[in-house]
Amino acid sequence: MANSRRGHKPLTVAAVAAILIGLVLVSLRLLPGSPLASAAAAHWGEPSPPGRSTSEPSDRSDRPRVSPTPSPSLEPLPFREQQIDLDLKGWYAWSVQDTRTGKIFGSENMDETSTTASLIKSWIVADYLRKAGEAGKTPSDAKLADATRIIRDSDNVRAEQFYNSIGRSAAIKRMVSICKMTDSSPAADGGWSRTNLSPRDTTRLGACIADGRAAGPKWTKWLINEMRLVRGAGDFGIRKAFPTAERKTIAIKNGWVDRTREQEMHINCLAIGDGWTMGVMVRYPVGMGYEYGMKNCQKITEAVLGKDV
């Protein structure tokens, strides 16, 4: 027994102290919030930012502040998104589309249809030009001159010729499909003048022309320019509600006809502006004449713009 004790020396005070210090350090490494705990986490593949604990901050002010990225805001359109109540004879409806967002608003009856009269000539010319472009053909100067007469002067004879060349009712069905319309349809008799269109779909026709779906990439600018140059009897309605300097930038195509069968006047207005399209339609007793409806297209637009009427 004495010989076995000789191989073991009693622990010194220094050794005991070293053991105690080691135990304290291990405890600190396991204590949440300790700097040594961060070092341990980093050692085990869980890096933490310099000088920061991997545990949740005790104070919210310690969290990094992230400024929200501002979303780009669009300039508001000049139109008021609210119902108007005008003392007009007969029926009227209107609609506006924000072509930047696709949002459509208007009168409660903006989905009701009326016959287009000459307003549909904007589609007839657009469809003719797009089909020519798709076929790799360029219309002759004579045909382009005819298209100009149809748009600027609302020439009925030339419009009928173009309408026949693009398949009559088939062209209207293409319009409904291409422009994603929901309310409109070809006329029962197949004629262009009695195409059924709603103010809501009129804004879709305008958007379809503006973004190139209607006339195609080659002819869209040409068509819009022609619509800005509408003259004579067809220059009335929506753009007349805007300041004179702005009117020349607004493309239009209007329609006006006396329907003896129904004993009604049908007056319709399409306009394409910067970031918007608008459709206005009115019907009233035939004996009141064209001018009443032409002025009312403008009057309705002024009311939607918030002007006193």
C-alpha positions as CSV (number, residue, x, y, z in Angstrom):
1,M,0.0,0.0,0.0
2,A,2.8,2.4,0.8
3,N,4.4,1.8,-2.6
4,S,1.1,2.6,-4.5
5,R,0.8,6.0,-2.8
6,R,4.3,7.0,-3.9
7,G,3.1,7.3,-7.6
8,H,0.5,10.0,-6.8
9,K,1.3,13.5,-5.7
10,P,-1.4,15.6,-3.9
11,L,-3.1,18.3,-6.1
12,T,-1.6,21.7,-5.6
13,V,-3.6,24.9,-5.1
14,A,-2.7,26.1,-8.6
15,A,-4.0,22.9,-10.2
16,V,-7.3,23.2,-8.4
17,A,-7.6,26.9,-9.4
18,A,-6.9,26.0,-13.1
19,I,-9.7,23.4,-13.0
20,L,-12.2,25.9,-11.5
21,I,-11.3,28.6,-14.1
22,G,-11.9,26.1,-16.9
23,L,-15.3,25.2,-15.5
24,V,-16.3,28.9,-15.3
25,L,-15.2,29.5,-19.0
26,V,-17.3,26.5,-20.2
27,S,-20.2,27.9,-18.3
28,L,-19.8,31.3,-19.9
29,R,-19.7,29.7,-23.4
30,L,-23.1,28.1,-22.7
31,L,-24.7,31.2,-21.2
32,P,-27.1,33.1,-23.7
33,G,-26.0,36.6,-24.4
34,S,-22.3,35.9,-23.4
35,P,-19.7,37.1,-25.9
36,L,-18.1,33.7,-25.5
37,A,-21.5,32.2,-26.6
38,S,-21.2,34.1,-29.9
39,A,-17.7,32.8,-30.4
40,A,-18.9,29.3,-29.8
41,A,-21.7,29.7,-32.3
42,A,-19.3,31.0,-34.9
43,H,-17.1,28.0,-34.2
44,W,-20.0,25.7,-34.9
45,G,-20.9,27.3,-38.3
46,E,-23.4,29.8,-37.1
47,P,-21.7,33.2,-37.7
48,S,-23.1,36.3,-36.1
49,P,-22.3,39.9,-37.0
50,P,-19.3,41.4,-35.2
51,G,-20.2,42.7,-31.8
52,R,-23.7,41.3,-32.0
53,S,-25.3,38.4,-30.1
54,T,-27.0,35.6,-32.1
55,S,-29.8,35.7,-29.5
56,E,-32.9,38.0,-30.1
57,P,-32.1,41.6,-29.2
58,S,-33.6,42.7,-25.9
59,D,-34.4,46.1,-27.2
60,R,-36.3,46.7,-30.5
61,S,-34.2,49.8,-31.2
62,D,-31.3,47.3,-31.7
63,R,-33.0,45.9,-34.8
64,P,-31.7,47.2,-38.2
65,R,-34.1,49.7,-39.7
66,V,-35.2,48.9,-43.2
67,S,-36.8,51.8,-45.2
68,P,-39.7,50.6,-47.4
69,T,-39.1,50.9,-51.1
70,P,-41.6,53.5,-52.4
71,S,-43.9,52.3,-55.1
72,P,-44.1,54.5,-58.2
73,S,-47.3,56.5,-58.1
74,L,-49.2,57.4,-61.3
75,E,-50.5,60.8,-62.0
76,P,-54.3,60.8,-61.4
77,L,-56.5,60.9,-64.5
78,P,-58.5,64.1,-65.0
79,F,-61.8,62.2,-64.7
80,R,-63.9,61.8,-61.5
81,E,-64.7,58.2,-60.7
82,Q,-68.3,58.9,-59.6
83,Q,-71.8,58.9,-61.0
84,I,-73.2,61.9,-62.7
85,D,-76.8,63.0,-63.0
86,L,-77.7,65.2,-65.9
87,D,-81.1,66.3,-67.1
88,L,-80.9,64.8,-70.6
89,K,-83.6,63.5,-72.8
90,G,-83.4,59.8,-73.6
91,W,-80.7,57.3,-72.7
92,Y,-77.0,57.9,-72.1
93,A,-74.0,55.9,-70.8
94,W,-70.3,56.5,-70.5
95,S,-67.0,54.8,-69.5
96,V,-63.4,55.6,-69.0
97,Q,-60.4,53.2,-69.0
98,D,-57.0,54.0,-67.4
99,T,-54.9,52.3,-70.0
100,R,-51.8,52.4,-67.7
101,T,-53.6,49.9,-65.3
102,G,-56.5,48.6,-67.3
103,K,-59.0,49.8,-64.8
104,I,-62.4,50.7,-66.2
105,F,-65.1,52.8,-64.5
106,G,-68.2,54.6,-65.7
107,S,-71.9,54.9,-65.4
108,E,-73.9,52.1,-63.8
109,N,-75.2,51.2,-67.3
110,M,-71.8,51.3,-69.1
111,D,-72.3,47.6,-70.2
112,E,-75.5,48.4,-72.2
113,T,-75.1,48.5,-75.9
114,S,-76.2,50.8,-78.7
115,T,-75.5,50.8,-82.4
116,T,-72.2,52.3,-83.3
117,A,-72.9,54.1,-86.6
118,S,-69.6,55.5,-87.9
119,L,-67.6,55.0,-84.7
120,I,-66.9,51.4,-85.8
121,K,-65.0,52.7,-88.8
122,S,-62.0,53.0,-86.5
123,W,-62.0,49.2,-86.2
124,I,-62.7,48.6,-89.9
125,V,-59.6,50.6,-91.0
126,A,-57.5,49.1,-88.1
127,D,-58.5,45.5,-89.1
128,Y,-57.8,46.2,-92.7
129,L,-54.3,47.5,-92.0
130,R,-53.4,44.8,-89.5
131,K,-54.5,42.0,-91.9
132,A,-52.4,43.6,-94.6
133,G,-49.4,43.7,-92.3
134,E,-49.9,40.1,-91.3
135,A,-49.9,39.1,-95.0
136,G,-46.7,41.0,-95.6
137,K,-48.5,43.5,-97.8
138,T,-48.4,47.3,-97.9
139,P,-51.6,49.0,-98.9
140,S,-51.3,51.2,-102.1
141,D,-51.3,55.0,-101.8
142,A,-54.8,54.9,-103.2
143,K,-56.0,52.6,-100.4
144,L,-54.3,54.7,-97.7
145,A,-56.0,57.7,-99.1
146,D,-59.3,55.9,-98.9
147,A,-58.5,55.0,-95.3
148,T,-57.8,58.6,-94.6
149,R,-61.2,59.6,-96.0
150,I,-62.9,56.9,-93.9
151,I,-61.3,58.2,-90.6
152,R,-61.1,61.9,-91.1
153,D,-64.3,62.5,-93.1
154,S,-66.3,59.4,-92.2
155,D,-66.8,58.3,-95.9
156,N,-69.5,55.7,-96.0
157,V,-68.9,54.3,-99.5
158,R,-65.2,53.6,-98.8
159,A,-66.1,52.2,-95.4
160,E,-68.4,49.7,-97.0
161,Q,-65.7,48.6,-99.5
162,F,-63.2,48.1,-96.7
163,Y,-65.8,46.2,-94.6
164,N,-66.6,43.8,-97.5
165,S,-62.8,43.2,-98.0
166,I,-62.3,42.1,-94.4
167,G,-65.2,39.7,-94.1
168,R,-68.0,41.9,-92.8
169,S,-69.4,40.3,-89.5
170,A,-66.2,38.2,-89.2
171,A,-64.3,41.4,-88.7
172,I,-66.6,42.4,-85.8
173,K,-66.1,39.0,-84.2
174,R,-62.4,39.5,-84.5
175,M,-62.8,42.9,-82.7
176,V,-64.7,41.3,-79.8
177,S,-62.0,38.6,-79.5
178,I,-58.8,40.7,-80.1
179,C,-60.0,43.6,-77.9
180,K,-61.4,41.2,-75.2
181,M,-64.8,42.7,-75.2
182,T,-67.6,41.4,-73.0
183,D,-70.8,43.2,-74.1
184,S,-70.7,43.7,-77.9
185,S,-71.7,41.7,-81.0
186,P,-72.1,42.0,-84.8
187,A,-75.4,43.4,-86.1
188,A,-78.2,41.0,-86.9
189,D,-78.2,42.2,-90.5
190,G,-74.4,42.0,-90.8
191,G,-74.0,45.7,-91.5
192,W,-71.2,47.8,-89.9
193,S,-73.5,50.7,-88.8
194,R,-75.6,48.5,-86.6
195,T,-72.8,46.8,-84.7
196,N,-73.7,46.6,-81.0
197,L,-71.2,48.2,-78.7
198,S,-71.2,49.3,-75.1
199,P,-69.4,52.3,-73.7
200,R,-67.3,49.9,-71.6
201,D,-66.3,48.0,-74.8
202,T,-65.7,51.3,-76.5
203,T,-62.9,52.1,-74.1
204,R,-61.5,48.6,-74.8
205,L,-61.6,49.4,-78.5
206,G,-59.7,52.6,-77.8
207,A,-57.1,50.7,-75.7
208,C,-56.8,48.1,-78.5
209,I,-56.0,50.8,-81.0
210,A,-53.6,52.6,-78.7
211,D,-51.5,49.5,-77.8
212,G,-51.2,48.2,-81.3
213,R,-53.5,45.1,-81.2
214,A,-56.0,46.6,-83.6
215,A,-53.9,47.9,-86.4
216,G,-50.6,46.0,-85.8
217,P,-47.1,47.4,-85.0
218,K,-46.6,48.9,-88.5
219,W,-49.8,51.0,-88.7
220,T,-50.8,51.9,-85.2
221,K,-49.1,55.4,-85.2
222,W,-50.5,56.1,-88.6
223,L,-54.1,55.3,-87.6
224,I,-53.9,57.3,-84.3
225,N,-52.5,60.3,-86.2
226,E,-55.4,60.1,-88.7
227,M,-57.9,59.9,-85.7
228,R,-56.3,63.1,-84.3
229,L,-57.0,64.8,-87.7
230,V,-60.8,64.0,-87.7
231,R,-62.5,67.1,-89.2
232,G,-65.7,68.6,-90.3
233,A,-69.0,67.2,-89.0
234,G,-67.3,64.4,-87.2
235,D,-65.2,66.6,-84.9
236,F,-67.4,66.9,-81.8
237,G,-67.9,65.4,-78.4
238,I,-65.2,64.2,-75.9
239,R,-62.2,66.2,-77.0
240,K,-64.2,69.4,-77.2
241,A,-64.4,69.2,-73.4
242,F,-60.6,69.7,-73.1
243,P,-58.5,72.8,-73.4
244,T,-57.9,73.8,-77.0
245,A,-54.1,73.1,-76.8
246,E,-54.8,69.5,-75.6
247,R,-57.5,68.7,-78.2
248,K,-55.0,68.1,-81.0
249,T,-53.3,65.3,-78.9
250,I,-56.6,63.4,-78.5
251,A,-57.6,60.8,-81.2
252,I,-61.3,60.4,-81.8
253,K,-63.9,58.6,-84.0
254,N,-67.5,59.5,-83.6
255,G,-70.8,58.1,-85.0
256,W,-74.1,59.7,-85.6
257,V,-77.2,58.4,-87.3
258,D,-81.0,58.8,-87.3
259,R,-82.7,55.4,-86.8
260,T,-86.1,55.7,-88.5
261,R,-87.0,52.2,-87.5
262,E,-86.6,53.0,-83.8
263,Q,-87.4,56.7,-84.3
264,E,-84.2,57.5,-82.4
265,M,-81.0,59.4,-82.9
266,H,-77.9,57.4,-82.0
267,I,-74.8,59.5,-81.2
268,N,-71.5,57.9,-80.1
269,C,-68.1,59.1,-79.2
270,L,-64.7,57.4,-78.8
271,A,-61.6,59.2,-77.6
272,I,-58.0,58.1,-77.0
273,G,-55.9,60.4,-74.7
274,D,-52.6,60.1,-72.9
275,G,-53.1,57.2,-70.5
276,W,-56.8,56.9,-71.0
277,T,-59.7,56.1,-73.4
278,M,-63.3,57.1,-73.1
279,G,-66.6,56.1,-74.6
280,V,-69.9,58.0,-74.5
281,M,-73.2,56.9,-76.1
282,V,-76.6,58.7,-76.2
283,R,-80.0,57.9,-77.7
284,Y,-83.0,60.2,-77.8
285,P,-86.1,61.0,-80.0
286,V,-85.2,61.4,-83.6
287,G,-87.0,64.7,-84.0
288,M,-84.4,66.5,-81.7
289,G,-81.8,66.4,-84.4
290,Y,-78.0,65.6,-84.4
291,E,-76.7,68.6,-82.6
292,Y,-78.5,67.8,-79.3
293,G,-76.6,64.5,-79.0
294,M,-73.3,65.9,-80.3
295,K,-73.4,68.6,-77.6
296,N,-74.4,66.0,-75.0
297,C,-71.3,63.9,-75.7
298,Q,-69.3,66.9,-74.7
299,K,-71.6,67.8,-71.8
300,I,-71.3,64.3,-70.3
301,T,-67.5,64.4,-70.6
302,E,-67.4,67.8,-68.9
303,A,-69.4,66.5,-66.0
304,V,-67.0,63.5,-65.6
305,L,-64.1,65.9,-65.7
306,G,-65.7,67.8,-62.8
307,K,-66.6,70.9,-64.8
308,D,-69.8,72.8,-64.2
309,V,-72.3,72.0,-66.9
